[in-house]
C-alpha cells in the first residue's frame, strides 16, 4: 500500500442515476474528509468523458479490488439531501417493480438536482492564425475570431453561424488543430433572484438627506427617483426598512428615469444588490380556519380516527359530492398540530386546480405543491423547502412520494382508483398508491385512501381486514345524487329522432338546461376531431408509418397525428390509393364534438378541455375559471372532466359514447367504465338542485349501466369479483406483464416464445399466457409481443419468481441474436 493509500484514505459508495444494478466506488479527496456525509450529492466521472451526479450511500476505507477508483470531482451539498428512509424506499421500489436503484434515483431526483455536462468549444492552446498552414472558410474564420474571445456551446455556434448542424465545421477545425472540444459541468438549478435598491448608509438620517436634496436641487429626475424611493420605503419612520430596500422593477414601474437611477447608483447615493427569492407564494395563514363539518362528515372523521388506532390504512368510500375534502382538511390540521408532515396525493395536480386553491387558503405558506407542470427549478425549491422545514404539507402527483420527508405522519391518497397513479414509461413502473402505503410503513404513518368508486383490489382489502372501511353515503349540504337516464341510440335511430350522433333526448335536455341559464358538461373519452379518416371509394385508412395504429385527424392543425409516437402528416386532398377526393371522417373526437355543438347551439359558448387545449402551464386553469364564471355554457372534454371539479351551476352531464369504454379489450374495462361514468356523473347537481345525466349507448340493457343507473357500487363490485375469481385475475392473483420489443418482427416473436417457454420450464406454481400480439403490435418502429404471468395471491415466492424471470431475461440477452431485443417487466400492470 502506498503512502497515499493510508488508513486516512476514504472511499465512497455512490448510487448513480444509471440502469446498472450496482453501487460505484470512488476515492474521496482528502480535503473532503471532514465534511463528507451519506446522503450528499457528488459529481463523479463516469466512463471516459461522461460526468454524472450521484448520491453517497456508504463511506469506508476499503479500495475496490477490481478497478482503480476515480476521484469524486466535487461535493454539491453541505448537508444530506437524501435520507436513510429514502434509500430504503428506493431499494424497495427497485426490488418490487423489477428495475435498478439507479433508475429509481433518476425518477426520484428533480432534474434540477442532477448536474449535466455540456460540450464546449474553445481555441486550441497551440493555435496561431499566422503560422497555420491551413485555409479557412468564411464561416470558420467568423467562428475562430469569436472563440478568441470566449469558449462557446454547440447551441451558441449554431445561432451565431445560422446553421442547424455544427458537427461538420467543428470536425474540419479539429482536423486543422484550430479548436478543442471539452465538457463543462452545468448546474441545472438556478435560484430565482431579484435586483433591489436601497439608500446608502451615509444618507439614512434627516440631516444627511436634507443635504442630499440640496445637492440634487438642479437635477429634478434624480430627485424624483429619490422621492419615490422614500415614499415606497419610509425610512424616516423606521430606518430598519432600508436594509431590505425595494425591488428595482417596482421602483421603475411608474416611468421613472432609468438613467437617473443608474447615475444615483454610480455616485453611491443608492445601492443595488441581489437577493434570492422563493418561486412560490410564501404568505401564511395567521388565523386557524375552522372547517364546519356536517353530522355525517363528523361521524366519518371520528370513524377514521378510531380505525387508525388499530389499523394503519383506511378506505373512505364517499359518494361523489359527499365532502371528502373537508374531512381531509381537518385530518391534515390535526397531523400538523402534532408536528408531523403530511402528503396528499392527487391523480394529476394540474387537473385539480379547485382543490389546490382551496387548500392554499387554509394552509398558506406551510403547503407546497409538486406537479408535472412545474419547471425544474420550481421542483428543486419544493425539495429544499421540505428539507429546511418550510413545507410541512405537500400536495402532489405520483412522483411526490420520492420527496425527502423526515417525519411523515399522514398520507392521503385521493381518487385512489385513478389509473394515472401508475407510471408506465420509463422505469420504475411503480404504482404511487401502493408505493405510498409502503412509504408510510417506513415512517410509521397512517394512510387514508379516498374514492367514490374504489378500485376492486382496494375494496377487497377491506373485506380481508387489511384496510379499515369508512362510508360516507350522503352528499354534502343536502345535495342529491343526479338522476341518470339511459338514452338508447338504437331506438332513436330506428325512430329517426336522433340528430346526427346526438340523441334527441340529449339535445332536448341541453336546450332546457341552457334556457334555464344552467351549464352543461359533455364527456367523450377521445380527443382529436375524428378517430380516423377513410376513402369512401376504396376504403383506404391512413396508418402511422411507425406504429400499428390509424392516424387521428385534428382539424385545428389540419393534420393526421399518431397519439403514440407523435408522427404527423398533412390532411390529403385526395386518396393516395385511388385518387378519389371523397374522403370522410369516421367517429367523433372532442374537437368534432365542439364543432357540432357550436352548430346545434350557436348562441352558447362552447369550450373544449383535452390534452390538446391544456398543454401550456395555465391553460387548464383558464378554462376552469371561464367555466366557473359562467362565461362558458357547454364544456366538452375527456376524462380530465372526471377529476376533482366542483361547479355550482352544472345541471346536466352528457356521456357521449359509453359503448367504447365498455368494450375495450381489457379485463379492467368494466371497472374503468363504471368509475369514469360515475365520476363524471358526479359533476351534475352539486348543490340543492338535482342534476341529470344522459348516457348515450346502443346497449341500454348492459349490466354495468344498470349498476351505474342505481348508484350501486357494491352490486357492481360483487359481480366483478365473481368474474375475476372465475378467471383468476386480481385480486385473486398478481400479474406480471412482459413486453418484448425489436425492430425485426421475426426476432421479436422468436425471443418472446423462448422467454415464455423458459419461464414455464423453470418456474412452478404460476400461469403463463402468451406470447401474443398486444392490441397495438407496433410502436415507434418496434414490434411488440406480450406475455402475461399470473401468480396466485397467496404465493409466498413472489420475490423469487421476479428474480427468476429477470434471470431468464438476462440469459436471453446474452444470446447473440437477442442482444438488441428489449425486455420490459411491468409488475401489477394497469
C-alpha positions in Angstrom: 0.0 0.0 0.0 1.4 3.4 -1.0 1.7 6.3 1.4 -1.3 7.9 -0.3 -3.5 4.9 0.4 -3.1 5.3 4.1 -5.8 4.5 6.6 -7.0 8.1 6.2 -8.0 7.5 2.6 -11.7 7.4 2.4 -13.8 5.7 -0.3 -17.5 6.4 -1.0 -20.1 4.2 -2.4 -22.4 6.1 -4.8 -25.8 5.4 -6.2 -25.7 6.8 -9.8 -28.8 7.5 -11.9 -27.9 4.8 -14.4 -29.7 1.5 -15.2 -26.9 -0.7 -13.8 -27.7 -2.8 -10.7 -24.8 -1.9 -8.5 -23.2 0.9 -6.5 -19.9 2.5 -7.7 -16.8 3.2 -5.5 -15.0 6.5 -5.7 -12.0 7.9 -3.9 -12.7 10.8 -1.6 -10.2 13.8 -2.0 -8.7 14.3 1.5 -10.0 17.9 1.5 -13.5 16.5 1.8 -12.7 14.0 4.6 -14.0 16.2 7.4 -17.4 17.1 6.0 -18.4 14.4 3.5 -21.7 12.8 4.6 -24.0 10.0 3.5 -26.9 11.5 1.5 -24.9 14.3 -0.1 -24.8 14.6 -3.9 -21.4 14.4 -5.6 -20.2 15.0 -9.1 -18.2 12.0 -10.4 -16.7 10.9 -13.7 -18.5 8.0 -15.4 -16.9 6.3 -18.4 -14.4 8.1 -20.5 -16.0 11.5 -20.8 -19.3 11.5 -19.0 -19.9 13.3 -15.8 -22.9 12.4 -13.6 -24.5 13.4 -10.2 -24.7 10.6 -7.7 -25.7 10.3 -4.1 -23.4 8.9 -1.4 -24.7 5.8 0.3 -21.7 4.5 2.3 -18.3 5.7 3.5 -15.4 3.3 4.2 -11.6 2.7 3.9 -11.7 -0.3 1.5 -10.4 0.3 -2.0 -12.2 -1.6 -4.8 -10.5 -4.9 -5.7 -11.4 -5.0 -9.4 -10.5 -1.4 -10.6 -8.7 1.8 -9.7 -11.2 4.1 -8.0 -11.6 7.5 -9.6 -11.8 10.7 -7.5 -15.0 12.4 -6.6 -14.8 15.7 -8.5 -17.0 17.9 -6.3 -19.5 17.7 -3.4 -22.7 19.7 -4.1 -24.2 19.9 -0.7 -23.2 20.9 2.8 -25.9 18.7 4.4 -27.5 15.5 3.2 -30.4 15.8 0.7 -31.4 12.1 0.6 -32.4 10.4 3.9 -31.8 6.8 5.1 -35.6 6.1 4.8 -35.4 7.3 1.1 -32.6 4.9 0.4 -34.6 2.0 1.8 -37.7 3.2 -0.1 -35.7 3.4 -3.4 -34.4 -0.2 -2.9 -37.9 -1.5 -2.2 -39.2 0.2 -5.4 -36.3 -1.4 -7.3 -36.9 -4.9 -5.9 -40.7 -4.9 -6.2 -41.0 -3.3 -9.6 -38.0 -5.2 -11.1 -35.7 -2.3 -12.0 -32.4 -0.9 -10.7 -32.0 1.5 -7.8 -30.3 3.9 -10.3 -33.4 4.1 -12.3 -35.4 4.9 -9.2 -32.9 7.6 -8.2 -33.2 9.1 -11.7 -37.0 9.3 -11.3 -36.8 10.5 -7.7 -34.4 13.4 -8.0 -35.8 16.5 -9.8 -33.8 17.2 -13.0 -32.6 20.4 -11.4 -30.7 18.4 -8.7 -28.8 16.4 -11.4 -25.9 18.3 -12.9 -25.2 17.8 -16.6 -22.1 18.1 -18.7 -22.3 20.3 -21.8 -20.0 20.2 -24.8 -18.0 23.4 -25.1 -15.6 24.6 -27.9 -12.5 26.7 -27.4 -9.4 27.7 -29.4 -6.6 25.1 -29.4 -4.0 26.4 -27.0 -1.3 25.9 -29.6 -3.2 27.5 -32.4 -1.6 30.5 -34.1 -3.5 32.1 -37.0 -0.4 33.5 -38.7 1.6 30.2 -38.6 -1.2 27.9 -39.6 -0.7 26.1 -43.0 -4.5 25.5 -43.4 -7.0 27.6 -45.3 -10.3 28.5 -43.6 -13.7 29.1 -44.9 -15.6 32.3 -44.2 -17.7 30.7 -41.5 -14.6 29.1 -39.9 -12.9 32.5 -39.8 -16.0 34.0 -38.1 -16.1 31.2 -35.5 -12.3 31.4 -34.8 -12.5 35.2 -34.2 -15.3 34.7 -31.7 -13.6 31.8 -30.0 -10.6 34.1 -29.5 -12.9 36.0 -27.0 -14.6 33.1 -25.2 -15.5 29.4 -25.4 -18.9 28.6 -26.9 -21.5 25.9 -26.7 -22.8 24.0 -29.7 -26.0 26.0 -29.4 -24.1 29.3 -29.4 -22.2 28.3 -32.5 -25.4 27.2 -34.3 -27.1 30.5 -33.6 -24.1 32.6 -34.4 -23.5 31.0 -37.8 -27.1 30.4 -38.7 -26.7 26.7 -39.3 -28.5 23.8 -37.7 -25.7 21.2 -37.9 -22.4 22.3 -36.5 -20.6 19.0 -36.5 -19.2 19.4 -40.0 -17.5 22.7 -39.3 -16.2 21.5 -35.9 -14.8 18.3 -37.4 -13.0 20.4 -40.0 -11.5 22.8 -37.4 -10.5 19.9 -35.2 -8.5 18.3 -38.1 -6.8 21.7 -38.7 -5.8 21.7 -35.0 -7.6 25.1 -34.5 -10.1 24.1 -31.8 -10.6 21.6 -29.0 -13.9 20.3 -27.6 -14.3 19.8 -23.8 -17.1 19.1 -21.3 -18.2 21.8 -19.0 -20.3 20.9 -15.9 -23.5 22.9 -15.7 -25.6 23.2 -12.6 -29.2 22.9 -13.7 -30.7 24.6 -10.6 -30.6 28.3 -10.5 -32.1 30.2 -7.6 -34.6 32.9 -8.5 -33.0 36.3 -7.8 -34.4 39.8 -7.5 -32.4 43.0 -8.0 -33.2 45.5 -5.2 -32.4 49.2 -4.5 -31.6 50.8 -1.1 -30.3 54.1 0.1 -26.6 54.2 1.0 -26.0 54.1 4.8 -24.3 57.5 4.6 -27.7 59.2 3.9 -30.0 57.3 6.3 -30.8 60.2 8.6 -32.6 63.5 8.3 -29.5 65.8 8.3 -27.7 63.9 5.5 -30.9 63.6 3.5 -31.5 67.3 3.6 -28.0 67.9 2.3 -28.6 65.3 -0.4 -31.7 67.1 -1.6 -29.9 70.4 -1.7 -27.2 68.7 -3.8 -29.8 67.3 -6.2 -31.8 70.6 -6.4 -30.9 71.2 -10.1 -31.3 67.5 -11.1 -35.1 67.0 -10.9 -35.2 63.5 -12.5 -32.7 62.1 -9.9 -34.6 63.9 -7.2 -37.8 62.3 -8.4 -36.2 58.8 -8.1 -35.1 59.5 -4.6 -38.5 60.9 -3.5 -40.2 57.8 -5.0 -37.9 55.6 -3.0 -38.7 57.4 0.2 -42.4 57.1 -0.5 -42.2 53.3 -1.0 -39.7 52.7 1.8 -40.5 55.2 4.7 -37.1 55.0 6.4 -37.7 58.3 8.2 -40.3 56.4 10.3 -38.3 53.2 10.5 -34.6 53.1 9.5 -34.5 49.3 9.5 -36.7 49.2 6.4 -33.8 50.5 4.4 -31.8 47.2 4.7 -34.5 45.3 2.6 -35.0 48.3 0.2 -37.3 47.9 -2.8 -37.2 45.8 -6.0 -35.7 47.7 -8.9 -38.7 46.7 -11.1 -41.2 48.1 -8.5 -39.2 51.4 -8.2 -39.2 51.9 -12.0 -42.7 50.8 -12.8 -44.1 54.3 -12.8 -41.9 55.6 -15.7 -39.1 57.0 -13.7 -35.8 57.7 -15.5 -33.7 54.5 -15.6 -30.6 56.5 -16.5 -31.2 58.8 -13.4 -31.3 55.7 -11.2 -28.1 54.4 -12.7 -26.4 57.8 -12.0 -27.5 57.7 -8.4 -26.1 54.2 -8.0 -22.8 55.2 -9.8 -22.5 58.2 -7.3 -23.0 55.8 -4.3 -26.2 57.6 -3.3 -28.3 54.4 -3.9 -27.0 50.8 -3.8 -28.1 47.9 -6.0 -28.0 44.4 -4.6 -29.4 41.0 -5.3 -31.3 38.6 -3.2 -32.6 35.0 -3.6 -36.4 34.8 -3.5 -38.9 32.0 -3.4 -40.7 30.9 -6.6 -43.8 30.3 -4.5 -46.3 32.4 -2.7 -44.9 32.5 0.9 -48.0 34.0 2.6 -49.1 32.2 5.7 -52.4 32.0 7.4 -52.3 33.5 10.9 -55.8 32.6 12.0 -56.8 28.9 12.1 -59.6 28.4 9.7 -62.3 26.2 11.1 -63.9 23.7 8.7 -67.6 23.2 9.6 -68.4 19.5 9.1 -71.9 18.1 8.7 -73.1 15.4 11.1 -72.2 12.7 8.6 -68.8 14.1 8.0 -68.1 14.3 11.7 -69.1 10.7 12.2 -66.9 9.7 9.2 -63.9 11.6 10.6 -64.3 10.1 14.1 -64.6 6.6 12.5 -61.3 7.2 10.6 -59.5 8.3 13.8 -60.9 5.3 15.7 -59.8 3.0 12.9 -56.3 4.5 12.9 -55.9 3.3 16.4 -55.9 -0.4 15.2 -55.1 -0.2 11.5 -52.6 1.9 9.5 -54.7 2.1 6.3 -58.3 3.2 6.0 -60.5 3.4 2.9 -63.0 6.3 2.9 -65.7 5.3 0.5 -67.6 8.6 -0.1 -70.0 9.1 -2.9 -69.4 12.0 -5.3 -70.1 15.3 -3.7 -70.1 13.9 -0.1 -67.5 16.3 1.1 -64.3 14.2 1.4 -62.1 17.3 1.0 -63.4 18.9 4.3 -62.5 15.7 6.1 -59.0 15.7 4.5 -58.5 19.3 5.7 -59.5 18.5 9.3 -57.2 15.5 9.4 -54.3 17.4 7.9 -54.7 20.2 10.5 -54.6 17.6 13.3 -51.5 15.9 11.9 -49.7 19.2 11.5 -50.6 20.2 15.1 -48.9 17.0 16.2 -45.7 18.1 14.5 -46.0 15.6 11.6 -45.5 16.1 7.9 -48.4 15.3 5.6 -48.6 14.2 1.9 -51.8 14.5 -0.1 -51.6 12.6 -3.4 -53.9 13.7 -6.3 -54.1 11.9 -9.6 -52.9 14.9 -11.7 -52.4 18.2 -9.9 -52.9 20.4 -13.0 -56.4 18.8 -13.2 -57.3 19.6 -9.6 -56.9 23.4 -9.6 -60.0 24.0 -7.4 -59.0 21.8 -4.5 -55.4 23.1 -4.6 -56.6 26.7 -4.4 -58.9 25.9 -1.6 -56.2 24.1 0.4 -53.8 27.0 -0.2 -56.3 29.4 1.5 -56.3 27.1 4.6 -52.7 26.2 4.9 -50.9 29.1 3.2 -47.1 29.0 3.3 -46.6 25.7 5.1 -48.1 23.9 2.0 -46.0 23.0 -1.0 -47.3 21.8 -4.4 -45.4 19.4 -6.6 -46.5 18.5 -10.1 -45.6 17.9 -13.7 -46.3 21.4 -15.0 -43.6 22.8 -12.7 -40.2 23.9 -14.0 -37.0 22.1 -12.9 -36.2 25.0 -10.7 -39.6 25.0 -9.0 -39.3 21.3 -8.2 -35.9 21.8 -6.6 -37.3 24.6 -4.5 -40.0 22.3 -3.2 -37.4 19.6 -2.4 -35.3 22.2 -0.5 -38.3 23.7 1.3 -39.2 20.2 2.7 -35.6 19.7 3.8 -35.5 23.1 5.6 -38.9 22.6 7.2 -40.8 25.4 5.3 -43.2 23.0 3.7 -44.8 20.6 6.2 -47.7 19.7 4.0 -47.2 18.7 0.3 -49.9 18.3 -2.3 -48.5 16.4 -5.2 -48.8 13.9 -8.1 -47.3 10.4 -8.1 -43.6 11.5 -8.2 -44.1 13.4 -4.8 -43.7 10.0 -3.0 -39.9 10.5 -3.6 -39.7 13.8 -1.8 -37.3 14.0 1.3 -39.8 13.6 4.1 -38.2 13.0 7.6 -41.3 12.8 9.8 -44.3 11.7 7.7 -47.3 11.2 9.9 -50.2 11.1 7.4 -50.6 10.1 3.7 -53.9 10.9 2.0 -54.5 9.4 -1.5 -57.5 11.0 -3.1 -59.2 9.2 -6.0 -57.1 6.2 -5.1 -58.6 4.2 -8.0 -57.2 6.5 -10.7 -55.0 4.9 -13.3 -52.7 7.9 -13.6 -51.1 6.8 -10.3 -49.4 4.1 -12.3 -46.1 5.0 -14.1 -45.8 3.3 -17.5 -42.6 4.6 -19.1 -39.8 4.7 -18.3 -38.8 2.5 -15.4 -39.5 2.4 -12.5 -43.0 1.3 -13.5 -44.4 1.9 -10.0 -47.9 2.5 -8.7 -47.9 5.6 -6.4 -50.8 4.4 -4.3 -49.2 1.0 -3.4 -45.7 2.6 -3.1 -47.1 5.4 -0.8 -48.6 2.7 1.5 -45.1 1.1 1.9 -43.5 4.6 2.4 -46.0 5.2 5.2 -44.9 2.0 6.8 -41.3 3.1 6.8 -42.4 6.3 8.6 -44.9 4.6 10.9 -47.5 6.9 9.3 -51.2 6.5 8.7 -52.8 6.2 5.2 -56.2 7.4 4.1 -57.5 6.2 0.7 -60.4 8.2 -0.7 -62.7 7.4 -3.6 -66.4 7.4 -4.7 -65.5 4.3 -6.9 -62.8 2.4 -5.1 -60.6 0.0 -7.1 -61.7 -3.6 -6.9 -58.4 -4.7 -5.3 -58.7 -1.9 -2.7 -62.2 -2.7 -1.6 -61.2 -6.4 -1.5 -58.5 -5.5 1.1 -61.2 -4.1 3.4 -63.0 -7.4 3.3 -59.8 -9.2 4.1 -59.5 -6.8 7.2 -56.2 -5.4 5.9 -57.7 -2.0 5.5 -60.5 -0.4 7.6 -63.6 0.8 5.8 -65.5 4.1 6.5 -68.5 5.1 4.4 -69.9 8.5 3.6 -73.2 7.9 1.8 -74.8 11.4 1.7 -74.0 14.3 -0.4 -72.8 17.5 1.4 -75.2 20.4 2.2 -78.4 18.5 1.2 -77.3 18.0 -2.4 -78.9 15.0 -4.1 -77.3 12.4 -6.4 -78.1 13.1 -10.0 -80.9 11.3 -11.9 -79.3 9.0 -14.5 -81.2 8.4 -17.8 -80.2 5.9 -20.4 -80.6 7.2 -24.0 -81.0 4.3 -26.3 -79.3 5.2 -29.6 -80.6 2.1 -31.5 -84.2 3.0 -30.7 -83.7 6.7 -31.6 -82.0 5.8 -34.9 -85.0 3.5 -35.8 -87.5 6.3 -34.9 -85.2 8.8 -36.6 -85.3 11.1 -33.6 -81.5 11.4 -33.3 -79.7 14.5 -34.6 -76.5 13.1 -36.2 -74.5 11.4 -33.5 -76.6 13.1 -30.7 -79.7 11.6 -29.4 -82.8 13.7 -29.5 -83.1 13.3 -25.7 -79.7 14.7 -25.1 -80.3 17.7 -27.4 -83.7 18.4 -25.7 -82.2 18.2 -22.2 -79.4 20.5 -23.2 -81.8 23.1 -24.6 -83.8 23.0 -21.4 -80.6 23.5 -19.2 -79.3 26.3 -21.4 -82.7 28.1 -21.4 -82.6 28.0 -17.6 -79.2 29.6 -17.7 -77.6 26.4 -16.4 -74.4 24.8 -17.6 -73.7 21.5 -19.4 -70.7 19.1 -19.4 -70.3 16.7 -22.4 -67.9 13.8 -21.8 -66.2 12.0 -24.7 -63.0 10.0 -23.8 -61.3 10.5 -27.2 -59.5 13.7 -28.2 -58.9 14.9 -31.8 -61.5 15.8 -34.4 -62.1 12.2 -35.6 -60.5 8.9 -34.7 -59.7 8.3 -38.3 -60.5 9.3 -41.9 -61.4 7.0 -44.8 -61.8 7.0 -48.6 -65.4 6.3 -49.5 -64.5 4.6 -52.7 -61.6 2.3 -51.8 -61.9 2.4 -48.0 -58.3 3.4 -47.5 -57.5 4.5 -43.9 -54.2 6.3 -43.2 -51.9 4.4 -40.8 -48.9 5.6 -38.8 -45.5 4.8 -40.5 -44.0 3.9 -37.1 -46.9 2.2 -35.2 -49.7 -0.3 -36.0 -52.5 2.3 -35.5 -54.6 4.6 -37.7 -53.9 8.3 -37.6 -56.2 10.7 -35.8 -57.5 13.7 -37.6 -57.0 17.0 -35.8 -58.9 19.8 -37.6 -57.4 22.8 -35.9 -53.9 21.6 -37.1 -55.4 20.2 -40.4 -53.2 17.2 -39.8 -53.2 13.5 -39.2 -51.4 12.7 -35.9 -50.3 9.5 -34.2 -51.1 9.6 -30.5 -48.4 7.0 -29.7 -45.2 8.4 -31.4 -46.3 11.9 -32.5 -45.8 11.2 -36.2 -47.7 13.9 -38.2 -48.7 14.3 -41.8 -50.9 16.8 -43.7 -54.5 16.0 -44.4 -54.6 14.7 -48.0 -56.7 16.5 -50.6 -57.3 13.1 -52.4 -56.9 9.4 -51.7 -53.3 8.3 -52.3 -54.5 4.9 -53.4 -57.3 5.7 -55.9 -57.0 9.5 -56.2 -60.7 9.9 -55.1 -61.5 13.2 -53.4 -64.3 11.6 -51.4 -62.5 11.4 -48.0 -64.7 11.4 -44.9 -64.1 11.4 -41.2 -65.0 8.4 -39.1 -66.2 8.7 -35.5 -66.2 11.7 -33.1 -63.4 13.1 -31.0 -63.7 16.1 -28.7 -62.7 18.5 -31.4 -65.5 17.4 -33.7 -68.0 17.4 -30.8 -67.1 21.0 -30.1 -67.8 21.9 -33.7 -71.1 20.1 -33.8 -72.2 21.7 -30.5 -71.4 25.1 -31.9 -73.8 24.3 -34.8 -76.6 23.0 -32.6 -76.3 25.8 -30.1 -75.0 28.9 -31.9 -76.0 31.3 -29.1 -74.0 29.4 -26.5 -70.3 29.4 -25.7 -68.6 26.0 -26.1 -65.2 25.3 -24.7 -63.1 22.1 -25.1 -60.8 20.6 -22.4 -58.5 17.9 -23.5 -54.7 17.3 -23.9 -54.6 19.5 -27.0 -56.1 22.5 -25.3 -54.3 22.2 -21.9 -50.7 21.9 -23.0 -49.5 25.2 -21.5 -48.9 25.7 -17.8 -52.0 27.9 -17.1 -54.4 26.8 -19.9 -56.3 24.4 -17.7 -56.8 27.0 -15.0 -58.1 29.5 -17.6 -60.6 27.0 -19.0 -61.9 26.2 -15.5 -62.0 29.9 -14.5 -64.1 30.8 -17.5 -66.5 27.9 -16.8 -66.8 28.9 -13.1 -67.6 32.5 -14.0 -70.3 31.3 -16.4 -68.5 32.7 -19.5 -68.7 29.1 -20.9 -72.1 27.4 -21.3 -71.0 24.0 -22.5 -67.8 22.3 -21.6 -66.8 19.3 -23.7 -63.8 17.1 -22.8 -62.1 13.9 -22.0 -61.5 12.1 -18.6 -59.9 15.4 -17.3 -63.5 16.3 -16.6 -63.8 13.5 -14.0 -61.2 14.7 -11.6 -61.8 17.0 -8.7 -64.1 19.5 -10.3 -67.0 21.2 -8.4 -69.3 23.6 -10.2 -72.4 25.1 -8.7 -74.3 25.7 -11.9 -73.9 22.4 -13.8 -77.3 20.7 -14.0 -76.7 18.3 -16.9 -73.9 15.9 -17.9 -73.9 14.0 -21.2 -71.9 10.8 -21.7 -71.4 10.7 -25.4 -70.1 7.2 -26.1 -70.4 4.7 -23.3 -70.1 1.7 -25.6 -66.5 2.3 -26.5 -65.5 2.3 -22.8 -67.5 -0.9 -22.0 -65.9 -2.9 -24.9 -62.3 -2.0 -24.5 -60.3 -5.4 -24.7 -59.1 -5.4 -21.1 -60.2 -7.3 -18.0 -60.5 -3.9 -16.2 -62.8 -2.3 -18.9 -66.0 -2.7 -16.9 -64.3 -1.3 -13.8 -62.9 1.7 -15.7 -66.2 2.4 -17.4 -68.1 2.2 -14.1 -65.5 4.6 -12.5 -65.3 7.1 -15.3 -69.1 7.4 -15.9 -69.8 7.6 -12.2 -67.1 10.2 -11.6 -68.2 12.4 -14.5 -71.8 12.0 -13.5 -70.9 13.4 -10.1 -70.2 16.8 -11.7 -74.0 17.3 -12.1 -76.2 18.9 -9.4 -73.6 19.6 -6.8 -75.9 21.9 -4.8 -79.6 21.7 -3.9 -81.0 21.2 -7.4 -80.9 17.5 -8.5 -78.8 17.2 -11.7 -79.4 14.9 -14.6 -77.0 12.6 -16.5 -77.8 11.3 -20.0 -75.8 8.2 -21.1 -75.8 7.6 -24.8 -75.5 3.9 -25.6 -76.5 1.3 -28.2 -76.7 -1.4 -25.4 -79.2 0.0 -22.9 -79.5 -3.3 -21.1 -75.9 -3.7 -20.3 -75.5 -4.8 -16.7 -72.7 -2.3 -15.9 -75.1 0.6 -17.0 -77.7 -0.8 -14.7 -75.4 -0.6 -11.7 -74.5 3.0 -12.6 -78.2 3.8 -13.0 -78.9 2.7 -9.5 -75.7 4.1 -7.9 -74.9 0.5 -6.9 -71.2 0.2 -6.3 -71.5 -2.8 -4.1 -73.6 -4.7 -6.6 -71.1 -3.9 -9.3 -68.2 -4.9 -7.0 -69.8 -8.3 -6.2 -70.5 -9.1 -9.9 -67.0 -8.0 -11.0 -65.3 -10.0 -8.1 -67.2 -13.1 -9.2 -65.9 -12.7 -12.8 -62.3 -12.2 -11.7 -62.4 -15.2 -9.4 -63.5 -17.4 -12.3 -60.6 -16.2 -14.5 -58.0 -15.8 -11.7 -57.5 -12.1 -12.2 -56.6 -9.5 -9.5 -57.4 -9.5 -6.6 -57.1 -13.3 -6.8 -53.7 -13.1 -8.5 -50.8 -10.8 -9.1 -49.9 -10.0 -12.7 -46.5 -9.5 -14.2 -46.6 -8.3 -17.8 -43.6 -9.0 -20.0 -43.3 -7.0 -23.2 -40.7 -7.9 -25.8 -39.6 -5.3 -28.4 -37.5 -5.4 -31.5 -37.4 -3.8 -35.0 -37.5 -7.2 -36.6 -40.9 -8.9 -36.2 -39.4 -12.4 -36.6 -36.8 -11.9 -33.9 -39.4 -10.3 -31.6 -41.6 -13.4 -32.0 -38.8 -15.8 -31.5 -37.4 -14.1 -28.4 -40.9 -13.9 -26.8 -41.5 -17.6 -27.5 -38.2 -18.6 -25.9 -38.8 -16.4 -22.9 -42.3 -17.8 -22.3 -41.1 -21.4 -22.7 -38.1 -20.9 -20.4 -40.4 -19.3 -17.7 -42.8 -22.2 -18.0 -39.9 -24.7 -17.7 -38.1 -23.1 -14.7 -40.8 -21.6 -12.5 -43.6 -23.6 -10.9 -47.0 -22.6 -9.4 -47.6 -19.8 -12.0 -49.8 -19.4 -15.1 -48.1 -18.1 -18.2 -50.4 -16.7 -21.0 -48.9 -16.0 -24.4 -46.8 -14.8 -26.1 -49.3 -12.9 -28.2 -49.6 -9.7 -30.1 -50.9 -6.8 -28.0 -53.8 -4.7 -29.3 -51.2 -2.3 -30.7 -48.5 -4.5 -32.0 -46.0 -1.9 -33.3 -45.0 1.4 -31.7 -42.2 3.7 -32.9 -40.9 1.1 -35.5 -40.6 -1.6 -32.9 -42.7 -4.8 -33.0 -44.2 -5.9 -29.7 -45.1 -9.2 -28.2 -46.7 -9.7 -24.8 -46.6 -12.4 -22.1 -48.8 -12.4 -19.0 -47.7 -14.2 -15.8 -50.3 -14.9 -13.2 -49.1 -15.5 -9.6 -51.7 -16.7 -7.1 -52.3 -14.1 -4.4 -51.2 -16.3 -1.6 -48.0 -17.4 -3.2 -45.1 -16.6 -0.9 -42.5 -16.9 -3.6 -43.4 -13.7 -5.5 -40.0 -12.1 -4.9 -38.2 -15.2 -6.1 -40.4 -15.5 -9.1 -39.5 -12.0 -10.2 -35.8 -12.8 -9.7 -36.2 -16.0 -11.8 -37.9 -14.0 -14.6 -35.1 -11.4 -14.6 -32.5 -14.3 -14.7 -34.2 -15.8 -17.8 -34.2 -12.3 -19.5 -30.5 -11.8 -18.6 -29.8 -15.2 -20.1 -31.6 -14.4 -23.3 -29.9 -11.0 -23.6 -26.5 -12.9 -23.8 -27.7 -14.9 -26.9 -26.2 -13.2 -29.9 -29.4 -12.8 -32.0 -31.3 -11.4 -28.9 -28.8 -8.8 -27.7 -30.7 -6.0 -29.3 -34.1 -7.2 -28.0 -35.6 -5.1 -25.3 -37.5 -7.0 -22.5 -39.7 -4.9 -20.2 -41.1 -6.2 -16.9 -44.3 -4.5 -15.6 -45.4 -5.6 -12.2 -49.1 -5.0 -11.3 -49.8 -3.6 -14.8 -52.9 -1.4 -15.3 
